[in-house]
Amino acid sequence: MAVKLIDYGTKHYSQMVSLRYALLRKPLGLAFDDGELEEEMNDILIGCFDDDKLEGCCLLKQAGDGALRLRQMAVVSGLQGKGIGRILLQFAENIARDRGYKKIIMHARKTAIGFYEKLGYKTTSDEFEEVTIPHYIMEKIL
Ligand SMILES: CC(C)(COP(=O)(O)OP(=O)(O)OC[C@H]1O[C@@H](n2cnc3c(N)ncnc32)[C@H](O)[C@@H]1OP(=O)(O)O)[C@@H](O)C(=O)NCCC(=O)NCCS
């Protein structure tokens, strides 16, 4: 297994978009819009690979005030609960620290709160709805 940065527009990026669509959008009857994906050329894109097969991914987006926003965290369904999410998030945090960021924030799905809490994130908002499902703002000081 290898965690690495993904370059926007490459074959690995297409794999990442497919995984995110299958796990995060299709079950909700939603799609990505072109503008949303185009913006990702400026983001830090991260994938966990077994040879050339993508097992999980996430991305980091500029959020101002020395913070990055974590988005689109997803691990292949049959591989969840095996530590891949933790490895991805720790890699993302190390990149953020190395680049001088002080905080990671996110809009976390209610169903994933327990995962982020295990990695040291705290909720900082009331529940709100996004992509049709309940979310909370969570953050961690790096
Ligand atoms: C949420 C997700 C990214 C976690 O990745 P993962 O590889 O399954 O998680 P890990 O195996 O690294 O788990 C790390 C720890 O968090 C726990 N955990 C994982 N998912 C959890 C969840 N949904 N709720 C509570 N705890 C969870 C694990 O039990 C493990 O605990 P342990 O250290 O005590 O053993 C993954 O399950 C996923 O892709 N889910 C569907 C998409 C999704 O909800 N993405 C998040 C959008 S905000």
The ligand as an SDF file (V2000), in Angstrom:
LIG
                    3D

 48 50  0  0  0  0  0  0  0  0999 V2000
  -15.4120    7.1910    7.0110 C   0  0  0  0  0  0  0  0  0  0  0  0
  -14.3010    6.4360    6.2870 C   0  0  0  0  0  0  0  0  0  0  0  0
  -13.5100    7.3990    5.3990 C   0  0  0  0  0  0  0  0  0  0  0  0
  -13.3350    5.8510    7.3550 C   0  0  0  0  0  0  0  0  0  0  0  0
  -12.2970    5.1240    6.7180 O   0  0  0  0  0  0  0  0  0  0  0  0
  -11.9200    3.6370    7.1990 P   0  0  0  0  0  0  0  0  0  0  0  0
  -10.7570    3.1730    6.4320 O   0  0  0  0  0  0  0  0  0  0  0  0
  -13.1620    2.8160    7.1450 O   0  0  0  0  0  0  0  0  0  0  0  0
  -11.5450    3.9260    8.7300 O   0  0  0  0  0  0  0  0  0  0  0  0
  -10.3550    3.2470    9.5920 P   0  0  0  0  0  0  0  0  0  0  0  0
  -10.4040    1.7660    9.3840 O   0  0  0  0  0  0  0  0  0  0  0  0
   -9.0700    3.9320    9.3160 O   0  0  0  0  0  0  0  0  0  0  0  0
  -10.8650    3.5770   11.0560 O   0  0  0  0  0  0  0  0  0  0  0  0
  -10.1250    4.2750   12.0440 C   0  0  0  0  0  0  0  0  0  0  0  0
  -10.9210    4.1990   13.3350 C   0  0  0  0  0  0  0  0  0  0  0  0
  -12.1830    4.8750   13.1680 O   0  0  0  0  0  0  0  0  0  0  0  0
  -13.2640    3.9520   13.3960 C   0  0  0  0  0  0  0  0  0  0  0  0
  -14.3090    4.2500   12.4250 N   0  0  0  0  0  0  0  0  0  0  0  0
  -14.2350    4.1120   11.0700 C   0  0  0  0  0  0  0  0  0  0  0  0
  -15.3820    4.5390   10.4960 N   0  0  0  0  0  0  0  0  0  0  0  0
  -16.1880    4.9220   11.5080 C   0  0  0  0  0  0  0  0  0  0  0  0
  -17.4860    5.4780   11.5560 C   0  0  0  0  0  0  0  0  0  0  0  0
  -18.1970    5.7020   10.4230 N   0  0  0  0  0  0  0  0  0  0  0  0
  -18.0200    5.7770   12.7690 N   0  0  0  0  0  0  0  0  0  0  0  0
  -17.3200    5.5620   13.9000 C   0  0  0  0  0  0  0  0  0  0  0  0
  -16.0510    5.0610   13.9230 N   0  0  0  0  0  0  0  0  0  0  0  0
  -15.5070    4.7460   12.7370 C   0  0  0  0  0  0  0  0  0  0  0  0
  -12.6760    2.5650   13.2010 C   0  0  0  0  0  0  0  0  0  0  0  0
  -13.4110    1.6070   13.9120 O   0  0  0  0  0  0  0  0  0  0  0  0
  -11.2720    2.7550   13.7350 C   0  0  0  0  0  0  0  0  0  0  0  0
  -11.3020    2.7250   15.1360 O   0  0  0  0  0  0  0  0  0  0  0  0
  -10.1350    1.9830   16.0030 P   0  0  0  0  0  0  0  0  0  0  0  0
   -8.8950    2.7920   15.7900 O   0  0  0  0  0  0  0  0  0  0  0  0
  -10.6500    2.0230   17.4020 O   0  0  0  0  0  0  0  0  0  0  0  0
  -10.0130    0.6140   15.4380 O   0  0  0  0  0  0  0  0  0  0  0  0
  -14.8410    5.2480    5.4400 C   0  0  0  0  0  0  0  0  0  0  0  0
  -15.5190    4.3550    6.2640 O   0  0  0  0  0  0  0  0  0  0  0  0
  -15.7590    5.6770    4.3020 C   0  0  0  0  0  0  0  0  0  0  0  0
  -15.2990    5.9050    3.1760 O   0  0  0  0  0  0  0  0  0  0  0  0
  -17.0740    5.7640    4.5540 N   0  0  0  0  0  0  0  0  0  0  0  0
  -18.0550    6.0920    3.5000 C   0  0  0  0  0  0  0  0  0  0  0  0
  -17.8640    7.4930    2.9610 C   0  0  0  0  0  0  0  0  0  0  0  0
  -17.8890    8.5640    4.0460 C   0  0  0  0  0  0  0  0  0  0  0  0
  -18.7590    8.5940    4.9000 O   0  0  0  0  0  0  0  0  0  0  0  0
  -16.8900    9.4490    3.9860 N   0  0  0  0  0  0  0  0  0  0  0  0
  -16.7550   10.5340    4.9610 C   0  0  0  0  0  0  0  0  0  0  0  0
  -17.4210   11.7710    4.4490 C   0  0  0  0  0  0  0  0  0  0  0  0
  -17.3650   13.0960    5.6590 S   0  0  0  0  0  0  0  0  0  0  0  0
  1  2  1  0
  2  3  1  0
  2  4  1  0
  2 36  1  0
  4  5  1  0
  5  6  1  0
  6  7  2  0
  6  8  1  0
  6  9  1  0
  9 10  1  0
 10 11  2  0
 10 12  1  0
 10 13  1  0
 13 14  1  0
 14 15  1  0
 15 16  1  0
 15 30  1  0
 16 17  1  0
 17 18  1  0
 17 28  1  0
 18 19  1  0
 18 27  1  0
 19 20  2  0
 20 21  1  0
 21 22  1  0
 21 27  2  0
 22 23  1  0
 22 24  2  0
 24 25  1  0
 25 26  2  0
 26 27  1  0
 28 29  1  0
 28 30  1  0
 30 31  1  0
 31 32  1  0
 32 33  2  0
 32 34  1  0
 32 35  1  0
 36 37  1  0
 36 38  1  0
 38 39  2  0
 38 40  1  0
 40 41  1  0
 41 42  1  0
 42 43  1  0
 43 44  2  0
 43 45  1  0
 45 46  1  0
 46 47  1  0
 47 48  1  0
M  END
$$$$
